[in-house]
Every structure is written in C-alpha cells, then in structure tokens.
C-alpha cells in the first residue's frame, strides 16, 4: 500500500476460517486427531473455530502480548486502510470476495471471532512469539501453517529472516509446513522462493501445490514442506 494507504510497520489483520481451508488445501477429516500451529496468525478466525470444533490448535504472533482492545483497534483500522487501497487498485481478483466491501465485512467478522477467543486463550492458545524462535520442542505439531508473512514481504524481510523462519517451523513440525502466498502484491513470485527450494533440496520434500483460492494475481499456489508422509 502506498501514499495515504501505507501502514508503517507490521500489519495486523485476519483472514477467515474458510480462506484458510482454501489457501492451504485443508481437509477437516484428515486433520482429526492432529495438532496444528498457525504462525503469524494475526486476527484470523481459523484458530478459534478449529478450537471450538475440538481440535488441538495454537497460534503465535508477535502482537499477542497486547490487550484484546488494542488488537481489535489495530485490526479494524488496518482493514479500513486495506479496503481503501483495494478500492484504488484494479489488479486484485474478486473471486473469493465480490468486492472490497464484502472483504472488509467478512474479515472484520473474523477479527471479532478471534477477539472473543483471544480473551479466554491468551497465553495458552495464543502465544506471543517470533516465528524465528518458537517456544515449542522439536516435532510438536503435525501441521504448521504460515499465511501472509513470508515471500509477500520480501522487500521488508530479508533472506536471513526467511531462512530462519522456515528452519524453525520445520523444527517444530513432525509432519509438514504449508506457506501461502508465494508472490508479491503484483503477482511476481518472490525472489526467495527459488532459494528456499535450493536450500531444502535433499532435506525435506518441498513442492508447490495449486490451491482453490486466489486474491492477488498468480497467488494460487502454496509451498508444502513435507517431513513425514504418514502424519497427514
């Protein structure tokens, strides 16, 4: 976002539960009995809804030391800025959402769902942590997710950040890591994606997989890093 639509520093918003299902090609049936970690989760409704369904799920974010009131204010304000920016740009694909107004309404609902659960689960289900230094033992989760942090901000977050984040998510995963999106705002693949694949060659099964979700141009793939095929 540029000019009047620029947010300085980290953006704190949330995606909906259904966006997560489609962004990461998730099957609720296959996830039964599995433990899940959502990294840089923001105010998404995935963790609260999965928790309400009985799943073992945790979320980490560097903002989770703040009060529910402050986080809601941040989320609402950042969504307003995003909506204004989207109204000025014609490059986004209105398929999942029909227009910026619907996007704003649905993601604000997600934020409210998150806030209700955050009040009860702060410090237990919602843990303040940097993705480069996760406070969990090795092989703690069957599935680790990371949405809208890596690759999309490669102009702000350097290769060292990407490498440390991916290595750390792999450390705490005993099954696989899924990352979305892989492109920048204009639809170009991140300069770090190829380096990631080269770095992980021979270490894990790294592959690009098409997903049933698109919002930015060309953002219809996720990165799957599989440590064990038998886990999911």
N, C-alpha and C positions, 0 to 999 in steps of 0.2 A: 504494500500500500504506500502511496506516495503523497507528498504535499500535505493537504489538510487531512488526508486519510491515513497518515502514518502513525503507527503505535510505536513509541520508543520502548525498547526492552522487550522482554518475553510477552507473548500473547497468552491470555488465559481465557479460553472459551471451551465449549464442549461439543462433541458430536453425539448423535442419538444412538440408542441401542441398535436400531435397525441399520444405521450406517456402519456400525462395527461388524454386524453379521455379514454385510455385503462387501465391505472393504477387505475383510480378512477371510472370506470364504468359510465362515464358521458353520458347523453343524452342531446344534444343541444336543442331538442324540449322541454324537461321538464325544462330546465334551463331558458327558455324565461321569461323575467319579474322578474328574481331572481337576488339578489345581491350576489356577490362571493368575498371571501378573500382568497388569496394564501399566506401562511405563510412560511418563509424561502425560498422565491421563487427563489432566485438566478438570473441567466440569462436565465430563461426559456421563451419560446415563447408563453406560454398559455395566459398570461395577455394581451400582445399586440394584439394577434389575436382575442381574445374574445372582446377586446375593439373595434377593427376595425369592428366587427360584430354587434356592438351596445349594448353589454352587460355592466351592471354596475359591474365592477370588479376592485379590488385593490390588490396590492401586498406589503408585508412587508419583510424586510431583514435588518440585522444589517449593511450591506455594502452599503445601499442606501444613505449614506451621501457622498459617493465618486463620483468623476467625471466619465463621460462615458468613457473617455480614460483609466483611471486606471482600471475600471471594465472590459473593453474589454481585456486589457493586462492580468489581472488575469484569466479571463475565458479561454482565448486562451492557456495560459501557463499551467493551471490546466488540461485542456483537453488533452494537449500533454503528460503530466505526466500520466494521466489515460490511454491513448492509449498505452503507453509503458508498463504499468503494466499489462494491459489486454493481450498484446501480449505474456507475460511471463507466464500467468496462464491459465490452461485448465478447470477450474471449471465453467466458465460462460456459459450461454445458448444463443447461437446465433440463435435466432428465430425472434425477432423483428428487429434486425440488423444482417446482414450476417457475419460481421467481424468487428474488431476494426477500420479499415479504414472508413467503412461506418458510424459507430457510431461517429467517430471524425468529419466527414464531415457534418452530419446532425445536430449534436449538436452545431457545430460552426455556422451553418446557423441560428439555434435558437438563439444563442448568438447575432448575427448581427441584427436579427429582434427585439430582446429585446432592444439592444442599440439604435436603431432608435427611438423607442417609449419612452425609458427612458429619452432621451434628451428633449422630449416635456412634459413628465408627471412626472418628478422628483419632489417630494414634494407634488404632488396631487394624482396621481395614484400609484406612487411608493414611499413608506414612510419608512424612517429609523425607525425600531422598533425591540425590542426583543420580541419573541413570548410569553415570560412570563409576559410582560407588554404592552399590545396592546392599542394604543391610540384611542379607539373607545368605545362608550357607550354600555351598555348591549343590546343584541338582535339586533345587527346592520346588520347582514348578514344572508341570507337564508342558505348559504353553506360556510363552512370553510375547506380549504384543507391544508395538510401539507405533503410534499414529501421529503424523504431522509434526515430527521433530527432526529426524534425520533426512538428509538429501534435499528436502524442500527449502531448508535454510542454509545451503552450503556457502552462501555469501556472508553468513554470520558465524557459522560453526565450521571450524577447520577440520582437516583430515584427522588430526590427533583426537579431536572430540568424537568423530565418527568411529574411529578405530577402538578407542577406549570404551565407548558405549556398547558397541556390538560385542566386543570381547566379554564385557561384564554381563550382558544379557544372556550370552551363551553359557557363561559360568553358572548362572543360577537356574538355567533350564536343563531339564533332563529329557526333553522331547524335542521342541523346536521353538524358533523365534520367527515371528512374522512382522514385517515392516511395510508400512504404507504411508504416503505415496513415494514414488521413486523419481519424481520430476519436480522441477521448479514451477513457479506460477505460470510461466509462459509455455509450459509443456515440454521443455527440453529436459532430457534425463540429466541427473546430477553428474558432475564431473567425478564424484567419489564412488559411483556405483561400480564402474569397471574396476577400480582399485580394490573395492570390497571383494568382488568375485575373485580377483587375482590373489588377494591376501588369504582367502578362505579355501582356496583350491587344495584338495587333499586332506582338509581338516574336518569339514562338515559337508553335507550335501546341500549346496547353495543353488537355488533356481528361481527364476522369475515365473510367476503364475498369474494368468488372467483372472480378473475379478469382475463380479457383476455390479460394478459401481464406478461412476466417473463424475467428476465435478470440474476439475481442471483439464485442459486439453492433454490428451495422451496419458492421463493418470488412471489407467485401467489395469495396472499390474501391481502385485505386491512381491516382496522378496521373502522367500521361505528358506530358512536355515535349519536343516533337519539334522539332529544329533542321533535320534533313535526312531526308526520307522515303526517300532512296536508300541510306542507310547500313545500316539493319537490315531 
